Amino acid sequence: MRTLNDKVVVVTGGARGLGKAICKRLADDGAKIAIADLLDASETMALCGLSRDRILQKKCDVSSAEDIEALKVEVNSTLGSCDILVHSAGIFPTCPFDELTFELWRKVFSVNLDSAFHLCKAFIPGMKEKKWGRIISISSNTFYIAPPALAHYVASKGGLIGLHRVLAAEYAEFGITANTIAPMLTRTEGAEEYFAQQQEIFDMALEWQDIKRPAEAADIVGAVSFLASEDAGFITGQTLPVDGGTVKL
Ligand SMILES: NC(=O)c1ccc[n+]([C@@H]2O[C@H](COP(=O)([O-])OP(=O)(O)OC[C@H]3O[C@@H](n4cnc5c(N)ncnc54)[C@H](O)[C@@H]3O)[C@@H](O)[C@H]2O)c1
């Protein structure tokens, strides 16, 4: 079903991992796709299979206000103004709090959370004008589990949840919803890199889940597709765990 016919979607972190799978699903839903990532997103462009007038990639550091402004200008002039913002770009280096430097703390906050500030500042005005919009960010169920060595990450992902709860309140009158998704540990390129030396963490995740199989990027995309759709217009300010039954709110 082409539930997102001609909607313009900006997906951050779309070059790989969850973002890449999200781009493919929303393209199949009928959306036009703008991919914002530090990395080259040619593989995602090919995977989406859209004509050149319906997709673009922009090299962009989501923690930079200037890069986000340049992204907005290109999206507006090429695809039209953003209807749906999906913020998936994020980093998740582990580090025990004793060893955590303020530099790493700030780095994680700037990529995971400051980015949401810049993105929302850039794209909400266009949504307000249209009186319709969807803001969806990928948080994490670690906000609820609070595992060790992730204070910086969990705090940044909790910040995303808090931000979206307030965005929901402030922009409901403009037909804009704001929600977060809280995935389980998912075998993406990023997870494989960060946890290369800690493979036991993937087994531990299975113990926590009711559904005893590893999460895949494909498990997340349905939730994004639904929250982006017209059908989800009365759902806002929520965090949806997509985690095989690990967290029950
Ligand atoms: N994979 C998991 O286990 C898991 C679980 C819960 C939540 N998450 C969250 O899901 C999101 C996606 O994770 P993933 O597993 O797909 O990771 P990934 O590393 O596979 O993909 C992340 C993408 O974000 C991009 N990115 C990173 N920093 C950027 C920056 N400053 N500017 C622009 N792009 C940047 C990367 O280049 C990459 O393409 C992250 O926010 C992560 O915190 C992941």
The ligand as a Tripos MOL2 file, in Angstrom:
@<TRIPOS>MOLECULE
LIG
   44    48     1     0     0
SMALL
NO_CHARGES

@<TRIPOS>ATOM
      1 N1         21.7030   -1.1600   16.1270 N.am      1 LIG1
      2 C1         21.2550   -1.1630   17.3620 C.2       1 LIG1
      3 O1         21.4550   -2.1160   18.1220 O.2       1 LIG1
      4 C2         20.4450   -0.0050   17.8820 C.ar      1 LIG1
      5 C3         19.6010   -0.2120   18.9850 C.ar      1 LIG1
      6 C4         18.8740    0.8490   19.4750 C.ar      1 LIG1
      7 C5         18.9710    2.0950   18.8740 C.ar      1 LIG1
      8 N2         19.7960    2.2830   17.8200 N.ar      1 LIG1
      9 C6         19.8920    3.6110   17.2220 C.3       1 LIG1
     10 O2         19.4980    3.5000   15.8770 O.3       1 LIG1
     11 C7         20.1740    4.4820   15.1050 C.3       1 LIG1
     12 C8         20.8170    3.7980   13.9120 C.3       1 LIG1
     13 O3         21.7710    2.8470   14.3860 O.3       1 LIG1
     14 P1         22.4060    1.7650   13.4110 P.3       1 LIG1
     15 O4         22.5240    0.5320   14.1890 O.co2     1 LIG1
     16 O5         21.7050    1.7980   12.1320 O.co2     1 LIG1
     17 O6         23.8840    2.3860   13.2700 O.3       1 LIG1
     18 P2         24.8560    2.4050   11.9970 P.3       1 LIG1
     19 O7         26.1650    2.8460   12.5260 O.co2     1 LIG1
     20 O8         24.7890    1.1260   11.2640 O.co2     1 LIG1
     21 O9         24.2200    3.5590   11.1010 O.3       1 LIG1
     22 C9         24.2320    4.8690   11.5710 C.3       1 LIG1
     23 C10        24.3580    5.8170   10.4060 C.3       1 LIG1
     24 O10        24.4140    7.1480   10.9630 O.3       1 LIG1
     25 C11        25.4500    7.8550   10.2850 C.3       1 LIG1
     26 N3         26.0030    8.9090   11.1300 N.ar      1 LIG1
     27 C12        26.7100    8.7640   12.2610 C.ar      1 LIG1
     28 N4         27.1030    9.9600   12.7110 N.ar      1 LIG1
     29 C13        26.6440   10.8840   11.8250 C.ar      1 LIG1
     30 C14        26.7330   12.2780   11.7320 C.ar      1 LIG1
     31 N5         27.4030   13.0210   12.6440 N.pl3     1 LIG1
     32 N6         26.1180   12.9000   10.7080 N.ar      1 LIG1
     33 C15        25.4590   12.1780    9.7730 C.ar      1 LIG1
     34 N7         25.3570   10.8530    9.7980 N.ar      1 LIG1
     35 C16        25.9430   10.2090   10.8180 C.ar      1 LIG1
     36 C17        26.5010    6.7950    9.9700 C.3       1 LIG1
     37 O11        27.3710    7.2280    8.9550 O.3       1 LIG1
     38 C18        25.6490    5.6100    9.6010 C.3       1 LIG1
     39 O12        25.3420    5.5930    8.2330 O.3       1 LIG1
     40 C19        21.1820    5.1500   16.0310 C.3       1 LIG1
     41 O13        20.6450    6.3810   16.4510 O.3       1 LIG1
     42 C20        21.2960    4.1870   17.1890 C.3       1 LIG1
     43 O14        21.6270    4.8420   18.3900 O.3       1 LIG1
     44 C21        20.5310    1.2560   17.2920 C.ar      1 LIG1
@<TRIPOS>BOND
     1     1     2 1
     2     2     3 2
     3     2     4 1
     4     4     5 ar
     5     4    44 ar
     6     5     6 ar
     7     6     7 ar
     8     7     8 ar
     9     8     9 1
    10     8    44 ar
    11     9    10 1
    12     9    42 1
    13    10    11 1
    14    11    12 1
    15    11    40 1
    16    12    13 1
    17    13    14 1
    18    14    15 2
    19    14    16 1
    20    14    17 1
    21    17    18 1
    22    18    19 2
    23    18    20 1
    24    18    21 1
    25    21    22 1
    26    22    23 1
    27    23    24 1
    28    23    38 1
    29    24    25 1
    30    25    26 1
    31    25    36 1
    32    26    27 ar
    33    26    35 ar
    34    27    28 ar
    35    28    29 ar
    36    29    30 ar
    37    29    35 ar
    38    30    31 1
    39    30    32 ar
    40    32    33 ar
    41    33    34 ar
    42    34    35 ar
    43    36    37 1
    44    36    38 1
    45    38    39 1
    46    40    41 1
    47    40    42 1
    48    42    43 1
@<TRIPOS>SUBSTRUCTURE
     1 LIG1         1 GROUP 0 **** ****
